[in-house]
Amino acid sequence: MRFLLYNIRYATGHGVAYHLPLPFTGFFKHSGTTLGAIVSFIRTVNPDVTALIEVDSGSYRSRKCCQVRAIARALDHFHVVETKYGDASLANRVPVLNKQGNGLLTNQKIIRHHFHYFNEGMKRLVIEVELEEVCIFTVHLSLKYKHRQQQLEHLHRIISEREKPVIVAGDFNTFGGEREVQLFLAAVGLVNANLGGLPSHPSHAPKRNLDFILHSPEIVASNFTIPDVRLSDHAPLICDFSFPGNGCRRGRE
C-alpha cells in the first residue's frame, strides 16, 4: 500500500510570489493552477491512500469547488473531507476559514469513517478511516505546544481502542522536533516511518520535521522518501506499507 501525506496549503502555492504584493497575500489567491499541478504530482506517485492537510472545501479561493472531491474525481478514488474546526468554533462562522479542512482519498473500500474532535486548540479534527487491513488517522495539531501535548494524549486514548493496526499521519506542528512525539510513540507503541528524521518544511530548504507518518510495528514500512516538490510550503511524504501478518504483501518493490 503506497501512502502519501501532503500538506497542500489550500493549493495557494509557495515561494516569493506567495508574498507579493504583501506578506501572505497568496493565502487569498485562487488555487486552480496549483491544484492542477498537485493532481499531476499525485498521479506520478500513484498512491493507494493520500492524506491531505489544509484543503479548501469550497470557498472563493477554489471557486466553490471542494479540492478533495476534485482530486478524488481526477484519480477515481473514494474520499472523505471535513472542516478542521469544532462545531462550536468561531472559525466556522468566518468565511474562507469555515471551508478549511483535511481529507483522505483511497482506491480501497472504506469500511467506516468517523470525525473526532480534540477538546483543545483551534485545529481539532481527527479523521479516522477504516480500511480492510488498517485504521488510518489524519491530524493537524495545534500551533501551541501545550495544546499539542493535550491533543496527543486524546489521540492516544482514541487509538488505544482500535484492534486493527493503525497509521497516524499529519502535520504535527512539532517546532521542537521529533522529541515532542517520543512519549506519544512510546505510550501508543507506534513507529516513525521517517527513520532518518528527514525534514519536510519549508519545501524550498527543509529544516523542520513537522510532518509525520507513524505506524503500528506489525506493519512493515519501506521506501520512505520526501521528494523535492515545491507546490506548497510543505514537502510531501511517501511511504510503502505491507501487512505480512495477513499473508499478503502489498508494499511496492
C-alpha positions in Angstrom: 0.0 0.0 0.0 1.6 3.3 -1.1 0.8 6.1 1.3 1.2 9.8 0.5 0.9 12.6 3.1 0.8 16.2 1.8 0.0 19.5 3.4 -1.0 21.3 0.3 -1.7 24.8 1.9 -5.1 25.0 0.2 -3.3 24.9 -3.1 -2.4 28.5 -2.8 1.2 28.0 -3.8 4.6 28.8 -2.3 7.7 30.9 -2.9 8.3 34.6 -3.5 5.0 35.1 -5.4 3.1 33.9 -2.4 4.2 37.0 -0.5 3.5 39.6 -3.2 2.4 42.3 -3.2 2.2 41.9 0.6 3.3 39.1 3.0 1.0 36.1 2.8 -1.1 37.6 0.0 -1.1 34.2 -1.6 -3.5 32.9 1.1 -6.3 34.8 -0.6 -5.5 33.9 -4.2 -7.3 31.5 -6.4 -5.9 27.9 -6.3 -6.8 26.5 -9.7 -3.4 26.4 -11.3 -1.6 25.0 -8.3 -4.3 22.4 -7.7 -3.8 21.1 -11.2 -0.1 20.8 -10.6 -0.8 18.9 -7.3 -3.1 16.5 -9.1 -0.4 15.8 -11.7 2.2 15.2 -9.0 -0.2 12.8 -7.1 -0.7 10.8 -10.3 3.1 10.3 -10.6 3.2 8.9 -7.1 0.2 6.6 -7.8 -0.8 6.3 -4.1 -3.3 3.9 -2.7 -4.0 6.3 0.2 -3.5 10.0 0.3 -3.8 12.1 3.4 -4.3 15.8 2.6 -3.8 18.6 5.1 -5.0 22.1 4.6 -7.6 21.7 1.9 -10.3 24.1 0.8 -13.7 22.5 0.7 -15.5 25.3 -1.3 -14.5 28.9 -0.6 -14.0 31.5 -3.3 -10.3 30.5 -3.5 -11.3 27.2 -5.0 -14.2 28.8 -6.9 -16.7 27.0 -4.6 -15.2 23.6 -5.5 -14.1 21.1 -2.9 -10.4 20.4 -3.6 -10.5 16.9 -2.1 -13.6 16.0 -4.2 -11.9 17.4 -7.3 -8.7 15.4 -6.7 -10.7 12.2 -5.9 -12.6 12.6 -9.1 -9.4 13.0 -11.1 -7.9 9.9 -9.5 -11.1 7.9 -9.4 -10.7 7.4 -5.6 -13.1 7.3 -2.7 -12.7 10.3 -0.3 -13.7 11.9 3.0 -13.3 15.5 3.9 -14.3 17.8 6.9 -13.6 21.2 8.3 -10.8 21.1 10.9 -12.6 23.3 13.5 -15.1 22.0 16.0 -18.8 22.8 15.7 -18.6 25.4 18.5 -15.5 27.2 17.0 -15.9 30.8 15.9 -13.8 29.9 12.8 -16.9 28.1 11.5 -18.7 31.4 11.3 -15.9 33.1 9.3 -15.9 33.0 5.5 -13.0 31.1 4.0 -12.0 29.7 7.4 -15.2 27.7 7.6 -14.1 25.9 4.3 -10.7 24.9 5.6 -10.2 21.3 6.4 -8.4 18.0 5.9 -9.2 15.0 3.8 -8.3 11.4 2.8 -8.5 9.7 -0.5 -8.1 6.0 -1.3 -8.6 3.4 -4.1 -9.6 0.9 -1.4 -13.0 0.3 0.0 -13.8 2.5 3.0 -15.4 0.3 5.6 -16.1 3.1 8.1 -15.1 6.7 8.8 -15.6 8.9 11.8 -14.7 12.5 12.6 -13.3 13.0 16.1 -12.6 16.4 17.6 -10.0 17.3 20.2 -11.1 19.4 23.2 -8.1 21.8 23.0 -6.6 24.0 20.3 -8.2 25.7 17.3 -7.5 22.9 14.8 -9.3 20.0 16.3 -10.2 17.5 13.6 -9.1 13.9 13.6 -10.2 11.9 10.6 -10.5 8.2 11.2 -10.9 5.9 8.2 -11.1 2.1 8.5 -9.9 0.0 5.6 -9.7 -3.8 5.3 -6.3 -4.1 7.0 -5.7 -0.9 8.8 -7.3 2.2 10.6 -5.9 5.5 9.4 -5.9 8.7 11.4 -5.2 12.1 9.8 -4.5 15.0 12.1 -3.3 18.6 12.0 -2.1 19.6 15.5 -2.2 22.9 17.3 0.5 25.6 16.9 0.7 25.8 20.7 2.9 23.3 22.5 0.6 22.8 25.4 -2.4 22.1 23.2 -0.3 19.7 21.0 0.5 17.6 24.1 -3.1 17.6 25.2 -4.2 16.6 21.7 -1.6 13.8 21.6 -3.0 12.5 24.9 -6.5 12.5 23.5 -5.3 10.8 20.3 -3.7 8.1 22.4 -7.0 7.3 24.0 -8.7 7.0 20.6 -6.1 4.8 19.1 -5.9 2.5 22.1 -9.5 1.4 21.5 -8.7 0.1 18.0 -8.0 -3.6 17.4 -6.6 -3.2 13.8 -3.1 -1.9 13.1 -3.1 1.9 12.7 -1.4 4.5 10.7 -1.3 8.1 12.1 -0.3 10.8 9.6 -0.4 14.6 9.5 1.1 17.9 10.2 2.1 17.8 13.9 3.5 21.3 14.0 6.3 20.0 16.2 8.6 23.0 16.2 10.6 21.3 18.9 11.4 18.5 16.6 10.7 14.7 16.8 11.4 14.7 20.6 7.9 16.2 21.1 6.3 12.9 19.9 8.6 10.5 21.7 6.3 10.0 24.7 3.3 9.5 22.4 5.2 6.9 20.3 6.2 5.0 23.4 2.7 5.1 25.0 0.9 4.0 21.9 3.6 1.7 20.6 3.9 3.3 17.2 7.0 3.6 14.9 8.0 6.6 12.9 8.3 5.7 9.2 10.9 8.5 8.8 13.8 6.7 10.5 16.3 9.2 9.2 14.5 12.2 10.6 14.3 13.9 7.2 12.8 17.4 7.4 9.8 18.5 5.2 9.4 22.2 5.9 9.9 24.6 4.3 9.8 22.8 1.0 12.4 25.0 -0.7 15.0 24.4 2.0 13.7 21.8 4.5 15.0 22.1 8.1 11.9 21.4 10.2 10.5 17.9 11.0 6.8 18.9 11.2 5.1 16.1 9.2 4.8 12.5 10.4 3.7 9.1 9.2 3.5 6.8 12.2 2.5 3.2 12.1 1.9 0.1 14.2 5.1 -2.1 14.5 3.4 -5.1 12.8 3.1 -3.1 9.6 6.3 -3.1 7.5 7.4 0.3 6.1 9.7 0.7 3.2 10.8 3.2 0.5 10.2 6.3 2.7 11.0 9.4 0.7 10.4 13.2 0.9 10.7 14.3 -2.8 11.8 17.8 -3.8 8.3 19.1 -4.7 7.6 22.8 -4.1 3.9 23.2 -4.7 3.3 24.1 -1.0 5.3 25.3 1.9 5.5 21.6 3.0 7.1 18.9 1.0 5.2 15.6 0.6 6.0 12.4 2.4 5.7 9.0 0.7 5.9 5.5 2.2 5.1 2.0 1.1 3.4 -0.3 3.7 2.9 -4.1 3.7 1.0 -6.3 6.0 2.9 -9.6 6.2 0.8 -10.8 9.2 -2.1 -11.3 6.8 -0.2 -13.5 4.4 -0.2 -10.9 1.6 2.4 -8.3 0.6 1.1 -5.0 -0.6 4.2 -2.9 -0.5 5.8 -1.9 -3.8 9.3 -3.1 -4.8 
